[in-house]
Amino acid sequence: MAKKKKGVKIITLECTEARKAGKSPSRYTSTKNSQTHPERLKKKKYNPFLRRHTLHQEIK
């Protein structure tokens, strides 16, 4: 059996710019090691509703 990774969590990334524009936000899932990176994760991902790359931030 595979060993379970400690501190690795599945997180959801949500578009920050779509809410301001009044469009539906795109969401992506990713993993992060919460022991080495306790702060919220930010990544640039593609938003198909806005048709461009935007900043996505981790939500709870």
PyMOL Python script that loads the backbone (N, CA, C, O; Angstrom):
from pymol import cmd

cmd.read_pdbstr("""\
ATOM      1  N   MET A   1       0.815  -1.186   0.000  1.00  0.00           N
ATOM      2  CA  MET A   1       0.000   0.000   0.000  1.00  0.00           C
ATOM      3  C   MET A   1       0.855   1.245   0.000  1.00  0.00           C
ATOM      4  O   MET A   1       1.915   1.282   0.625  1.00  0.00           O
ATOM      5  N   ALA A   2       0.400   2.253  -0.695  1.00  0.00           N
ATOM      6  CA  ALA A   2       1.154   3.504  -0.787  1.00  0.00           C
ATOM      7  C   ALA A   2       1.065   4.277   0.521  1.00  0.00           C
ATOM      8  O   ALA A   2       0.041   4.270   1.204  1.00  0.00           O
ATOM      9  N   LYS A   3       2.153   4.935   0.845  1.00  0.00           N
ATOM     10  CA  LYS A   3       2.205   5.725   2.064  1.00  0.00           C
ATOM     11  C   LYS A   3       1.504   7.065   1.840  1.00  0.00           C
ATOM     12  O   LYS A   3       1.681   7.694   0.797  1.00  0.00           O
ATOM     13  N   LYS A   4       0.712   7.498   2.818  1.00  0.00           N
ATOM     14  CA  LYS A   4      -0.010   8.755   2.704  1.00  0.00           C
ATOM     15  C   LYS A   4       0.939   9.920   2.968  1.00  0.00           C
ATOM     16  O   LYS A   4       1.717   9.890   3.921  1.00  0.00           O
ATOM     17  N   LYS A   5       0.872  10.947   2.121  1.00  0.00           N
ATOM     18  CA  LYS A   5       1.742  12.105   2.279  1.00  0.00           C
ATOM     19  C   LYS A   5       1.224  12.996   3.400  1.00  0.00           C
ATOM     20  O   LYS A   5       0.045  13.350   3.425  1.00  0.00           O
ATOM     21  N   LYS A   6       2.111  13.356   4.329  1.00  0.00           N
ATOM     22  CA  LYS A   6       1.713  14.218   5.433  1.00  0.00           C
ATOM     23  C   LYS A   6       1.778  15.670   5.001  1.00  0.00           C
ATOM     24  O   LYS A   6       2.728  16.079   4.334  1.00  0.00           O
ATOM     25  N   GLY A   7       0.788  16.442   5.371  1.00  0.00           N
ATOM     26  CA  GLY A   7       0.788  17.867   5.102  1.00  0.00           C
ATOM     27  C   GLY A   7       0.366  18.252   3.697  1.00  0.00           C
ATOM     28  O   GLY A   7       0.245  19.444   3.417  1.00  0.00           O
ATOM     29  N   VAL A   8       0.137  17.308   2.805  1.00  0.00           N
ATOM     30  CA  VAL A   8      -0.276  17.627   1.445  1.00  0.00           C
ATOM     31  C   VAL A   8      -1.797  17.656   1.399  1.00  0.00           C
ATOM     32  O   VAL A   8      -2.460  16.685   1.765  1.00  0.00           O
ATOM     33  N   LYS A   9      -2.342  18.785   0.945  1.00  0.00           N
ATOM     34  CA  LYS A   9      -3.791  18.954   0.914  1.00  0.00           C
ATOM     35  C   LYS A   9      -4.241  19.301  -0.499  1.00  0.00           C
ATOM     36  O   LYS A   9      -3.502  19.913  -1.271  1.00  0.00           O
ATOM     37  N   ILE A  10      -5.461  18.900  -0.820  1.00  0.00           N
ATOM     38  CA  ILE A  10      -6.077  19.278  -2.085  1.00  0.00           C
ATOM     39  C   ILE A  10      -6.775  20.613  -1.853  1.00  0.00           C
ATOM     40  O   ILE A  10      -7.581  20.749  -0.932  1.00  0.00           O
ATOM     41  N   ILE A  11      -6.460  21.597  -2.692  1.00  0.00           N
ATOM     42  CA  ILE A  11      -7.030  22.932  -2.537  1.00  0.00           C
ATOM     43  C   ILE A  11      -7.795  23.323  -3.796  1.00  0.00           C
ATOM     44  O   ILE A  11      -7.630  22.709  -4.850  1.00  0.00           O
ATOM     45  N   THR A  12      -8.636  24.352  -3.676  1.00  0.00           N
ATOM     46  CA  THR A  12      -9.393  24.887  -4.791  1.00  0.00           C
ATOM     47  C   THR A  12      -8.896  26.293  -5.088  1.00  0.00           C
ATOM     48  O   THR A  12      -8.766  27.122  -4.187  1.00  0.00           O
ATOM     49  N   LEU A  13      -8.619  26.552  -6.358  1.00  0.00           N
ATOM     50  CA  LEU A  13      -8.197  27.875  -6.810  1.00  0.00           C
ATOM     51  C   LEU A  13      -9.359  28.516  -7.560  1.00  0.00           C
ATOM     52  O   LEU A  13      -9.944  27.902  -8.452  1.00  0.00           O
ATOM     53  N   GLU A  14      -9.696  29.773  -7.191  1.00  0.00           N
ATOM     54  CA  GLU A  14     -10.813  30.472  -7.815  1.00  0.00           C
ATOM     55  C   GLU A  14     -10.332  31.787  -8.410  1.00  0.00           C
ATOM     56  O   GLU A  14      -9.465  32.450  -7.842  1.00  0.00           O
ATOM     57  N   CYS A  15     -10.890  32.159  -9.544  1.00  0.00           N
ATOM     58  CA  CYS A  15     -10.505  33.384 -10.244  1.00  0.00           C
ATOM     59  C   CYS A  15     -10.895  34.607  -9.411  1.00  0.00           C
ATOM     60  O   CYS A  15     -12.013  34.684  -8.900  1.00  0.00           O
ATOM     61  N   THR A  16      -9.969  35.562  -9.275  1.00  0.00           N
ATOM     62  CA  THR A  16     -10.229  36.767  -8.496  1.00  0.00           C
ATOM     63  C   THR A  16     -10.810  37.885  -9.354  1.00  0.00           C
ATOM     64  O   THR A  16     -11.497  38.764  -8.834  1.00  0.00           O
ATOM     65  N   GLU A  17     -10.546  37.869 -10.655  1.00  0.00           N
ATOM     66  CA  GLU A  17     -10.992  38.950 -11.527  1.00  0.00           C
ATOM     67  C   GLU A  17     -12.416  38.761 -12.051  1.00  0.00           C
ATOM     68  O   GLU A  17     -13.062  39.743 -12.417  1.00  0.00           O
ATOM     69  N   ALA A  18     -12.913  37.548 -12.097  1.00  0.00           N
ATOM     70  CA  ALA A  18     -14.251  37.292 -12.645  1.00  0.00           C
ATOM     71  C   ALA A  18     -15.345  37.825 -11.716  1.00  0.00           C
ATOM     72  O   ALA A  18     -16.382  38.291 -12.187  1.00  0.00           O
ATOM     73  N   ARG A  19     -15.125  37.760 -10.429  1.00  0.00           N
ATOM     74  CA  ARG A  19     -16.122  38.283  -9.484  1.00  0.00           C
ATOM     75  C   ARG A  19     -16.302  39.786  -9.661  1.00  0.00           C
ATOM     76  O   ARG A  19     -17.419  40.299  -9.587  1.00  0.00           O
ATOM     77  N   LYS A  20     -15.191  40.489  -9.895  1.00  0.00           N
ATOM     78  CA  LYS A  20     -15.254  41.940 -10.092  1.00  0.00           C
ATOM     79  C   LYS A  20     -15.983  42.286 -11.390  1.00  0.00           C
ATOM     80  O   LYS A  20     -16.670  43.305 -11.463  1.00  0.00           O
ATOM     81  N   ALA A  21     -15.838  41.457 -12.398  1.00  0.00           N
ATOM     82  CA  ALA A  21     -16.466  41.689 -13.695  1.00  0.00           C
ATOM     83  C   ALA A  21     -17.923  41.223 -13.737  1.00  0.00           C
ATOM     84  O   ALA A  21     -18.634  41.514 -14.699  1.00  0.00           O
ATOM     85  N   GLY A  22     -18.373  40.509 -12.712  1.00  0.00           N
ATOM     86  CA  GLY A  22     -19.747  40.026 -12.656  1.00  0.00           C
ATOM     87  C   GLY A  22     -19.989  38.752 -13.441  1.00  0.00           C
ATOM     88  O   GLY A  22     -21.140  38.402 -13.704  1.00  0.00           O
ATOM     89  N   LYS A  23     -18.935  38.056 -13.820  1.00  0.00           N
ATOM     90  CA  LYS A  23     -19.057  36.789 -14.541  1.00  0.00           C
ATOM     91  C   LYS A  23     -18.815  35.629 -13.582  1.00  0.00           C
ATOM     92  O   LYS A  23     -18.343  35.819 -12.461  1.00  0.00           O
ATOM     93  N   SER A  24     -19.144  34.432 -14.041  1.00  0.00           N
ATOM     94  CA  SER A  24     -18.954  33.268 -13.176  1.00  0.00           C
ATOM     95  C   SER A  24     -17.467  32.945 -13.077  1.00  0.00           C
ATOM     96  O   SER A  24     -16.774  32.937 -14.095  1.00  0.00           O
ATOM     97  N   PRO A  25     -16.964  32.678 -11.875  1.00  0.00           N
ATOM     98  CA  PRO A  25     -15.537  32.404 -11.707  1.00  0.00           C
ATOM     99  C   PRO A  25     -15.187  30.976 -12.109  1.00  0.00           C
ATOM    100  O   PRO A  25     -15.968  30.049 -11.894  1.00  0.00           O
ATOM    101  N   SER A  26     -14.004  30.813 -12.694  1.00  0.00           N
ATOM    102  CA  SER A  26     -13.520  29.474 -13.011  1.00  0.00           C
ATOM    103  C   SER A  26     -12.784  28.932 -11.795  1.00  0.00           C
ATOM    104  O   SER A  26     -12.191  29.690 -11.028  1.00  0.00           O
ATOM    105  N   ARG A  27     -12.827  27.624 -11.625  1.00  0.00           N
ATOM    106  CA  ARG A  27     -12.181  26.986 -10.478  1.00  0.00           C
ATOM    107  C   ARG A  27     -11.316  25.832 -10.948  1.00  0.00           C
ATOM    108  O   ARG A  27     -11.679  25.090 -11.860  1.00  0.00           O
ATOM    109  N   TYR A  28     -10.174  25.699 -10.312  1.00  0.00           N
ATOM    110  CA  TYR A  28      -9.240  24.612 -10.561  1.00  0.00           C
ATOM    111  C   TYR A  28      -8.893  23.963  -9.226  1.00  0.00           C
ATOM    112  O   TYR A  28      -8.979  24.609  -8.181  1.00  0.00           O
ATOM    113  N   THR A  29      -8.499  22.687  -9.254  1.00  0.00           N
ATOM    114  CA  THR A  29      -8.013  22.023  -8.060  1.00  0.00           C
ATOM    115  C   THR A  29      -6.530  21.754  -8.216  1.00  0.00           C
ATOM    116  O   THR A  29      -6.039  21.523  -9.321  1.00  0.00           O
ATOM    117  N   SER A  30      -5.824  21.787  -7.096  1.00  0.00           N
ATOM    118  CA  SER A  30      -4.389  21.560  -7.080  1.00  0.00           C
ATOM    119  C   SER A  30      -4.019  21.008  -5.714  1.00  0.00           C
ATOM    120  O   SER A  30      -4.865  20.919  -4.824  1.00  0.00           O
ATOM    121  N   THR A  31      -2.757  20.637  -5.550  1.00  0.00           N
ATOM    122  CA  THR A  31      -2.281  20.187  -4.252  1.00  0.00           C
ATOM    123  C   THR A  31      -1.184  21.113  -3.771  1.00  0.00           C
ATOM    124  O   THR A  31      -0.480  21.738  -4.563  1.00  0.00           O
ATOM    125  N   LYS A  32      -1.053  21.188  -2.455  1.00  0.00           N
ATOM    126  CA  LYS A  32       0.043  21.967  -1.888  1.00  0.00           C
ATOM    127  C   LYS A  32       0.474  21.338  -0.577  1.00  0.00           C
ATOM    128  O   LYS A  32      -0.313  20.683   0.107  1.00  0.00           O
ATOM    129  N   ASN A  33       1.739  21.548  -0.239  1.00  0.00           N
ATOM    130  CA  ASN A  33       2.281  21.080   1.026  1.00  0.00           C
ATOM    131  C   ASN A  33       2.096  22.210   2.037  1.00  0.00           C
ATOM    132  O   ASN A  33       2.775  23.234   1.959  1.00  0.00           O
ATOM    133  N   SER A  34       1.189  22.025   2.974  1.00  0.00           N
ATOM    134  CA  SER A  34       0.865  23.087   3.924  1.00  0.00           C
ATOM    135  C   SER A  34       1.948  23.281   4.988  1.00  0.00           C
ATOM    136  O   SER A  34       1.933  24.286   5.700  1.00  0.00           O
ATOM    137  N   GLN A  35       2.876  22.349   5.106  1.00  0.00           N
ATOM    138  CA  GLN A  35       3.952  22.518   6.079  1.00  0.00           C
ATOM    139  C   GLN A  35       5.019  23.466   5.547  1.00  0.00           C
ATOM    140  O   GLN A  35       5.585  24.243   6.316  1.00  0.00           O
ATOM    141  N   THR A  36       5.305  23.419   4.250  1.00  0.00           N
ATOM    142  CA  THR A  36       6.336  24.284   3.684  1.00  0.00           C
ATOM    143  C   THR A  36       5.767  25.611   3.179  1.00  0.00           C
ATOM    144  O   THR A  36       6.489  26.606   3.120  1.00  0.00           O
ATOM    145  N   HIS A  37       4.471  25.638   2.811  1.00  0.00           N
ATOM    146  CA  HIS A  37       3.825  26.849   2.303  1.00  0.00           C
ATOM    147  C   HIS A  37       2.508  27.079   3.050  1.00  0.00           C
ATOM    148  O   HIS A  37       1.452  26.703   2.542  1.00  0.00           O
ATOM    149  N   PRO A  38       2.540  27.683   4.236  1.00  0.00           N
ATOM    150  CA  PRO A  38       1.303  27.879   4.991  1.00  0.00           C
ATOM    151  C   PRO A  38       0.410  28.994   4.425  1.00  0.00           C
ATOM    152  O   PRO A  38      -0.786  29.023   4.713  1.00  0.00           O
ATOM    153  N   GLU A  39       0.973  29.910   3.625  1.00  0.00           N
ATOM    154  CA  GLU A  39       0.179  31.014   3.084  1.00  0.00           C
ATOM    155  C   GLU A  39      -0.689  30.528   1.922  1.00  0.00           C
ATOM    156  O   GLU A  39      -0.492  29.430   1.402  1.00  0.00           O
ATOM    157  N   ARG A  40      -1.651  31.365   1.526  1.00  0.00           N
ATOM    158  CA  ARG A  40      -2.544  31.008   0.436  1.00  0.00           C
ATOM    159  C   ARG A  40      -1.801  31.020  -0.898  1.00  0.00           C
ATOM    160  O   ARG A  40      -0.964  31.885  -1.155  1.00  0.00           O
ATOM    161  N   LEU A  41      -2.123  30.057  -1.723  1.00  0.00           N
ATOM    162  CA  LEU A  41      -1.456  29.888  -3.001  1.00  0.00           C
ATOM    163  C   LEU A  41      -2.111  30.773  -4.061  1.00  0.00           C
ATOM    164  O   LEU A  41      -3.335  30.898  -4.097  1.00  0.00           O
ATOM    165  N   LYS A  42      -1.289  31.391  -4.931  1.00  0.00           N
ATOM    166  CA  LYS A  42      -1.772  32.199  -6.051  1.00  0.00           C
ATOM    167  C   LYS A  42      -1.083  31.711  -7.314  1.00  0.00           C
ATOM    168  O   LYS A  42       0.135  31.535  -7.342  1.00  0.00           O
ATOM    169  N   LYS A  43      -1.879  31.494  -8.365  1.00  0.00           N
ATOM    170  CA  LYS A  43      -1.350  31.038  -9.645  1.00  0.00           C
ATOM    171  C   LYS A  43      -2.091  31.734 -10.772  1.00  0.00           C
ATOM    172  O   LYS A  43      -3.253  32.116 -10.626  1.00  0.00           O
ATOM    173  N   LYS A  44      -1.403  31.895 -11.907  1.00  0.00           N
ATOM    174  CA  LYS A  44      -2.059  32.403 -13.104  1.00  0.00           C
ATOM    175  C   LYS A  44      -2.575  31.204 -13.894  1.00  0.00           C
ATOM    176  O   LYS A  44      -1.809  30.325 -14.288  1.00  0.00           O
ATOM    177  N   LYS A  45      -3.896  31.187 -14.120  1.00  0.00           N
ATOM    178  CA  LYS A  45      -4.530  30.104 -14.856  1.00  0.00           C
ATOM    179  C   LYS A  45      -5.475  30.709 -15.895  1.00  0.00           C
ATOM    180  O   LYS A  45      -5.794  31.896 -15.837  1.00  0.00           O
ATOM    181  N   TYR A  46      -5.915  29.891 -16.836  1.00  0.00           N
ATOM    182  CA  TYR A  46      -6.803  30.360 -17.896  1.00  0.00           C
ATOM    183  C   TYR A  46      -8.250  30.371 -17.416  1.00  0.00           C
ATOM    184  O   TYR A  46      -8.729  29.399 -16.831  1.00  0.00           O
ATOM    185  N   ASN A  47      -8.941  31.481 -17.671  1.00  0.00           N
ATOM    186  CA  ASN A  47     -10.363  31.588 -17.355  1.00  0.00           C
ATOM    187  C   ASN A  47     -11.130  31.569 -18.677  1.00  0.00           C
ATOM    188  O   ASN A  47     -11.024  32.521 -19.450  1.00  0.00           O
ATOM    189  N   PRO A  48     -11.901  30.513 -18.961  1.00  0.00           N
ATOM    190  CA  PRO A  48     -12.604  30.434 -20.238  1.00  0.00           C
ATOM    191  C   PRO A  48     -13.746  31.447 -20.377  1.00  0.00           C
ATOM    192  O   PRO A  48     -14.143  31.760 -21.500  1.00  0.00           O
ATOM    193  N   PHE A  49     -14.277  31.961 -19.279  1.00  0.00           N
ATOM    194  CA  PHE A  49     -15.358  32.935 -19.341  1.00  0.00           C
ATOM    195  C   PHE A  49     -14.841  34.313 -19.743  1.00  0.00           C
ATOM    196  O   PHE A  49     -15.524  35.050 -20.454  1.00  0.00           O
ATOM    197  N   LEU A  50     -13.639  34.662 -19.291  1.00  0.00           N
ATOM    198  CA  LEU A  50     -13.023  35.932 -19.655  1.00  0.00           C
ATOM    199  C   LEU A  50     -12.108  35.791 -20.877  1.00  0.00           C
ATOM    200  O   LEU A  50     -11.696  36.792 -21.463  1.00  0.00           O
ATOM    201  N   ARG A  51     -11.792  34.554 -21.259  1.00  0.00           N
ATOM    202  CA  ARG A  51     -10.953  34.218 -22.409  1.00  0.00           C
ATOM    203  C   ARG A  51      -9.538  34.783 -22.300  1.00  0.00           C
ATOM    204  O   ARG A  51      -8.981  35.287 -23.275  1.00  0.00           O
ATOM    205  N   ARG A  52      -8.969  34.690 -21.102  1.00  0.00           N
ATOM    206  CA  ARG A  52      -7.586  35.118 -20.893  1.00  0.00           C
ATOM    207  C   ARG A  52      -7.062  34.515 -19.606  1.00  0.00           C
ATOM    208  O   ARG A  52      -7.821  33.946 -18.821  1.00  0.00           O
ATOM    209  N   HIS A  53      -5.759  34.641 -19.392  1.00  0.00           N
ATOM    210  CA  HIS A  53      -5.149  34.155 -18.164  1.00  0.00           C
ATOM    211  C   HIS A  53      -5.349  35.190 -17.056  1.00  0.00           C
ATOM    212  O   HIS A  53      -5.084  36.377 -17.247  1.00  0.00           O
ATOM    213  N   THR A  54      -5.819  34.726 -15.902  1.00  0.00           N
ATOM    214  CA  THR A  54      -6.073  35.610 -14.769  1.00  0.00           C
ATOM    215  C   THR A  54      -5.466  35.005 -13.509  1.00  0.00           C
ATOM    216  O   THR A  54      -5.036  33.852 -13.495  1.00  0.00           O
ATOM    217  N   LEU A  55      -5.442  35.809 -12.457  1.00  0.00           N
ATOM    218  CA  LEU A  55      -4.912  35.364 -11.184  1.00  0.00           C
ATOM    219  C   LEU A  55      -5.961  34.539 -10.444  1.00  0.00           C
ATOM    220  O   LEU A  55      -7.092  34.989 -10.263  1.00  0.00           O
ATOM    221  N   HIS A  56      -5.594  33.344 -10.020  1.00  0.00           N
ATOM    222  CA  HIS A  56      -6.468  32.461  -9.246  1.00  0.00           C
ATOM    223  C   HIS A  56      -5.866  32.313  -7.857  1.00  0.00           C
ATOM    224  O   HIS A  56      -4.662  32.098  -7.713  1.00  0.00           O
ATOM    225  N   GLN A  57      -6.715  32.430  -6.824  1.00  0.00           N
ATOM    226  CA  GLN A  57      -6.249  32.359  -5.441  1.00  0.00           C
ATOM    227  C   GLN A  57      -6.963  31.225  -4.722  1.00  0.00           C
ATOM    228  O   GLN A  57      -8.102  30.877  -5.032  1.00  0.00           O
ATOM    229  N   GLU A  58      -6.259  30.667  -3.759  1.00  0.00           N
ATOM    230  CA  GLU A  58      -6.796  29.562  -2.967  1.00  0.00           C
ATOM    231  C   GLU A  58      -7.974  30.046  -2.125  1.00  0.00           C
ATOM    232  O   GLU A  58      -7.913  31.101  -1.494  1.00  0.00           O
ATOM    233  N   ILE A  59      -9.053  29.250  -2.126  1.00  0.00           N
ATOM    234  CA  ILE A  59     -10.201  29.533  -1.270  1.00  0.00           C
ATOM    235  C   ILE A  59     -10.336  28.431  -0.243  1.00  0.00           C
ATOM    236  O   ILE A  59      -9.757  27.357  -0.400  1.00  0.00           O
ATOM    237  N   LYS A  60     -11.093  28.687   0.802  1.00  0.00           N
ATOM    238  CA  LYS A  60     -11.269  27.678   1.847  1.00  0.00           C
ATOM    239  C   LYS A  60     -12.340  26.706   1.486  1.00  0.00           C
ATOM    240  O   LYS A  60     -12.623  25.786   2.253  1.00  0.00           O
TER     241      LYS A  60
END
""", "prot")
cmd.dss("prot")
cmd.show_as("cartoon", "prot")
cmd.util.cbc("prot")
cmd.orient("prot")
